[in-house]
Amino acid sequence: MSLVRDALPPRRARAATPLLDLLERRLAALGEIARGRRCALPGGAAERARWRRFLRSLEGSWHDGDENLVRGFLDRWLRPGQDPRAAAARGLVEAADALARVSPRPETLWFYLWEMESLLSGLGPRARIPSVRNRTPWRA
């Protein structure tokens, strides 16, 4: 995601190159999962730890408006029979696409990455994603 690279100061962007490359691979894999294909998410425990260290220094730089914008893309209803893993992946990919179109503040991107890391930590084959809600039909 070149948007993230461009939002970082040049020195930090160079240091983050391996993480940004991983972000590109993750978004590609999430696209496959969103289309219902079986796909392993790139990166293991070491990469997740690097992401957490990278994001820790940015944590708290965003505000409620950044959170509301990102969560507006990620919070969605889960229809009966819908695969929660594919729905979460679709939400992350659609949010990334939407953010790229609006050119948000860097802090909005940091929150998106924070949320992505949080969702990916629970995106196993049988994961229930907290930002994807079960849809219960309303009855009068």
TORDREN-139580 format. One record per residue (C-alpha): residue in three letters; chain; x, y, z. Coordinates in steps of 0.25 Angstrom, whole numbers, plus 5000, padded with zeros to 4 digits. Layout:
<nodes>
<node rest="ALA" kette="A" c1="X" c2="Y" c3="Z"/>
...
</nodes>
This chain:
<nodes>
<node rest="MET" kette="A" c1="5000" c2="5000" c3="5000"/>
<node rest="SER" kette="A" c1="5008" c2="5012" c3="4995"/>
<node rest="LEU" kette="A" c1="4998" c2="5021" c3="5002"/>
<node rest="VAL" kette="A" c1="5004" c2="5016" c3="5016"/>
<node rest="ARG" kette="A" c1="5019" c2="5017" c3="5010"/>
<node rest="ASP" kette="A" c1="5016" c2="5032" c3="5006"/>
<node rest="ALA" kette="A" c1="5010" c2="5035" c3="5019"/>
<node rest="LEU" kette="A" c1="5023" c2="5031" c3="5027"/>
<node rest="PRO" kette="A" c1="5035" c2="5040" c3="5028"/>
<node rest="PRO" kette="A" c1="5045" c2="5036" c3="5018"/>
<node rest="ARG" kette="A" c1="5055" c2="5030" c3="5028"/>
<node rest="ARG" kette="A" c1="5044" c2="5022" c3="5035"/>
<node rest="ALA" kette="A" c1="5038" c2="5017" c3="5021"/>
<node rest="ARG" kette="A" c1="5052" c2="5011" c3="5018"/>
<node rest="ALA" kette="A" c1="5053" c2="5004" c3="5031"/>
<node rest="ALA" kette="A" c1="5038" c2="4999" c3="5029"/>
<node rest="THR" kette="A" c1="5040" c2="4994" c3="5015"/>
<node rest="PRO" kette="A" c1="5039" c2="4979" c3="5020"/>
<node rest="LEU" kette="A" c1="5026" c2="4982" c3="5027"/>
<node rest="LEU" kette="A" c1="5021" c2="4989" c3="5015"/>
<node rest="ASP" kette="A" c1="5024" c2="4978" c3="5006"/>
<node rest="LEU" kette="A" c1="5017" c2="4969" c3="5016"/>
<node rest="LEU" kette="A" c1="5005" c2="4978" c3="5016"/>
<node rest="GLU" kette="A" c1="5004" c2="4977" c3="5001"/>
<node rest="ARG" kette="A" c1="5005" c2="4962" c3="5001"/>
<node rest="ARG" kette="A" c1="4994" c2="4962" c3="5013"/>
<node rest="LEU" kette="A" c1="4985" c2="4970" c3="5005"/>
<node rest="ALA" kette="A" c1="4986" c2="4961" c3="4993"/>
<node rest="ALA" kette="A" c1="4984" c2="4949" c3="5001"/>
<node rest="LEU" kette="A" c1="4972" c2="4956" c3="5008"/>
<node rest="GLY" kette="A" c1="4966" c2="4958" c3="4994"/>
<node rest="GLU" kette="A" c1="4967" c2="4943" c3="4991"/>
<node rest="ILE" kette="A" c1="4960" c2="4940" c3="5004"/>
<node rest="ALA" kette="A" c1="4949" c2="4950" c3="5001"/>
<node rest="ARG" kette="A" c1="4946" c2="4943" c3="4988"/>
<node rest="GLY" kette="A" c1="4944" c2="4930" c3="4996"/>
<node rest="ARG" kette="A" c1="4957" c2="4924" c3="4992"/>
<node rest="ARG" kette="A" c1="4966" c2="4917" c3="5002"/>
<node rest="CYS" kette="A" c1="4979" c2="4925" c3="5004"/>
<node rest="ALA" kette="A" c1="4989" c2="4925" c3="5016"/>
<node rest="LEU" kette="A" c1="4992" c2="4939" c3="5021"/>
<node rest="PRO" kette="A" c1="5006" c2="4943" c3="5020"/>
<node rest="GLY" kette="A" c1="5015" c2="4945" c3="5032"/>
<node rest="GLY" kette="A" c1="5016" c2="4938" c3="5045"/>
<node rest="ALA" kette="A" c1="5018" c2="4941" c3="5059"/>
<node rest="ALA" kette="A" c1="5031" c2="4949" c3="5057"/>
<node rest="GLU" kette="A" c1="5024" c2="4958" c3="5046"/>
<node rest="ARG" kette="A" c1="5012" c2="4960" c3="5056"/>
<node rest="ALA" kette="A" c1="5022" c2="4964" c3="5067"/>
<node rest="ARG" kette="A" c1="5029" c2="4974" c3="5057"/>
<node rest="TRP" kette="A" c1="5016" c2="4980" c3="5053"/>
<node rest="ARG" kette="A" c1="5012" c2="4982" c3="5068"/>
<node rest="ARG" kette="A" c1="5025" c2="4989" c3="5071"/>
<node rest="PHE" kette="A" c1="5024" c2="4998" c3="5058"/>
<node rest="LEU" kette="A" c1="5009" c2="5002" c3="5062"/>
<node rest="ARG" kette="A" c1="5012" c2="5003" c3="5077"/>
<node rest="SER" kette="A" c1="5020" c2="5016" c3="5074"/>
<node rest="LEU" kette="A" c1="5008" c2="5021" c3="5066"/>
<node rest="GLU" kette="A" c1="4997" c2="5017" c3="5076"/>
<node rest="GLY" kette="A" c1="4989" c2="5028" c3="5081"/>
<node rest="SER" kette="A" c1="4992" c2="5038" c3="5070"/>
<node rest="TRP" kette="A" c1="4978" c2="5036" c3="5063"/>
<node rest="HIS" kette="A" c1="4966" c2="5041" c3="5069"/>
<node rest="ASP" kette="A" c1="4951" c2="5038" c3="5069"/>
<node rest="GLY" kette="A" c1="4949" c2="5043" c3="5055"/>
<node rest="ASP" kette="A" c1="4959" c2="5033" c3="5049"/>
<node rest="GLU" kette="A" c1="4954" c2="5022" c3="5057"/>
<node rest="ASN" kette="A" c1="4939" c2="5025" c3="5053"/>
<node rest="LEU" kette="A" c1="4944" c2="5026" c3="5038"/>
<node rest="VAL" kette="A" c1="4951" c2="5012" c3="5038"/>
<node rest="ARG" kette="A" c1="4941" c2="5005" c3="5047"/>
<node rest="GLY" kette="A" c1="4930" c2="5010" c3="5037"/>
<node rest="PHE" kette="A" c1="4937" c2="5001" c3="5026"/>
<node rest="LEU" kette="A" c1="4940" c2="4990" c3="5035"/>
<node rest="ASP" kette="A" c1="4927" c2="4988" c3="5044"/>
<node rest="ARG" kette="A" c1="4917" c2="4980" c3="5036"/>
<node rest="TRP" kette="A" c1="4906" c2="4970" c3="5038"/>
<node rest="LEU" kette="A" c1="4908" c2="4956" c3="5036"/>
<node rest="ARG" kette="A" c1="4897" c2="4949" c3="5028"/>
<node rest="PRO" kette="A" c1="4893" c2="4935" c3="5031"/>
<node rest="GLY" kette="A" c1="4902" c2="4925" c3="5025"/>
<node rest="GLN" kette="A" c1="4912" c2="4935" c3="5021"/>
<node rest="ASP" kette="A" c1="4927" c2="4931" c3="5024"/>
<node rest="PRO" kette="A" c1="4932" c2="4941" c3="5035"/>
<node rest="ARG" kette="A" c1="4946" c2="4939" c3="5030"/>
<node rest="ALA" kette="A" c1="4943" c2="4943" c3="5016"/>
<node rest="ALA" kette="A" c1="4934" c2="4955" c3="5021"/>
<node rest="ALA" kette="A" c1="4945" c2="4960" c3="5030"/>
<node rest="ALA" kette="A" c1="4955" c2="4959" c3="5019"/>
<node rest="ARG" kette="A" c1="4945" c2="4966" c3="5009"/>
<node rest="GLY" kette="A" c1="4944" c2="4977" c3="5020"/>
<node rest="LEU" kette="A" c1="4959" c2="4979" c3="5021"/>
<node rest="VAL" kette="A" c1="4961" c2="4980" c3="5006"/>
<node rest="GLU" kette="A" c1="4949" c2="4989" c3="5003"/>
<node rest="ALA" kette="A" c1="4954" c2="4998" c3="5014"/>
<node rest="ALA" kette="A" c1="4968" c2="4999" c3="5008"/>
<node rest="ASP" kette="A" c1="4962" c2="5002" c3="4995"/>
<node rest="ALA" kette="A" c1="4953" c2="5013" c3="5000"/>
<node rest="LEU" kette="A" c1="4964" c2="5019" c3="5009"/>
<node rest="ALA" kette="A" c1="4973" c2="5020" c3="4996"/>
<node rest="ARG" kette="A" c1="4962" c2="5027" c3="4989"/>
<node rest="VAL" kette="A" c1="4960" c2="5038" c3="5000"/>
<node rest="SER" kette="A" c1="4974" c2="5040" c3="5003"/>
<node rest="PRO" kette="A" c1="4972" c2="5041" c3="5018"/>
<node rest="ARG" kette="A" c1="4981" c2="5047" c3="5029"/>
<node rest="PRO" kette="A" c1="4993" c2="5038" c3="5033"/>
<node rest="GLU" kette="A" c1="4987" c2="5035" c3="5046"/>
<node rest="THR" kette="A" c1="4975" c2="5029" c3="5040"/>
<node rest="LEU" kette="A" c1="4984" c2="5019" c3="5033"/>
<node rest="TRP" kette="A" c1="4991" c2="5016" c3="5046"/>
<node rest="PHE" kette="A" c1="4977" c2="5013" c3="5052"/>
<node rest="TYR" kette="A" c1="4974" c2="5004" c3="5040"/>
<node rest="LEU" kette="A" c1="4987" c2="4996" c3="5041"/>
<node rest="TRP" kette="A" c1="4984" c2="4995" c3="5056"/>
<node rest="GLU" kette="A" c1="4970" c2="4989" c3="5053"/>
<node rest="MET" kette="A" c1="4976" c2="4980" c3="5042"/>
<node rest="GLU" kette="A" c1="4986" c2="4974" c3="5052"/>
<node rest="SER" kette="A" c1="4975" c2="4972" c3="5062"/>
<node rest="LEU" kette="A" c1="4966" c2="4965" c3="5052"/>
<node rest="LEU" kette="A" c1="4977" c2="4957" c3="5046"/>
<node rest="SER" kette="A" c1="4981" c2="4951" c3="5059"/>
<node rest="GLY" kette="A" c1="4968" c2="4945" c3="5060"/>
<node rest="LEU" kette="A" c1="4966" c2="4941" c3="5045"/>
<node rest="GLY" kette="A" c1="4968" c2="4926" c3="5047"/>
<node rest="PRO" kette="A" c1="4959" c2="4917" c3="5039"/>
<node rest="ARG" kette="A" c1="4948" c2="4916" c3="5049"/>
<node rest="ALA" kette="A" c1="4950" c2="4930" c3="5055"/>
<node rest="ARG" kette="A" c1="4939" c2="4939" c3="5059"/>
<node rest="ILE" kette="A" c1="4942" c2="4953" c3="5056"/>
<node rest="PRO" kette="A" c1="4938" c2="4964" c3="5066"/>
<node rest="SER" kette="A" c1="4935" c2="4975" c3="5056"/>
<node rest="VAL" kette="A" c1="4926" c2="4965" c3="5048"/>
<node rest="ARG" kette="A" c1="4913" c2="4964" c3="5055"/>
<node rest="ASN" kette="A" c1="4903" c2="4953" c3="5054"/>
<node rest="ARG" kette="A" c1="4890" c2="4957" c3="5047"/>
<node rest="THR" kette="A" c1="4878" c2="4954" c3="5055"/>
<node rest="PRO" kette="A" c1="4865" c2="4956" c3="5047"/>
<node rest="TRP" kette="A" c1="4856" c2="4966" c3="5054"/>
<node rest="ARG" kette="A" c1="4843" c2="4961" c3="5059"/>
<node rest="ALA" kette="A" c1="4831" c2="4970" c3="5063"/>
</nodes>
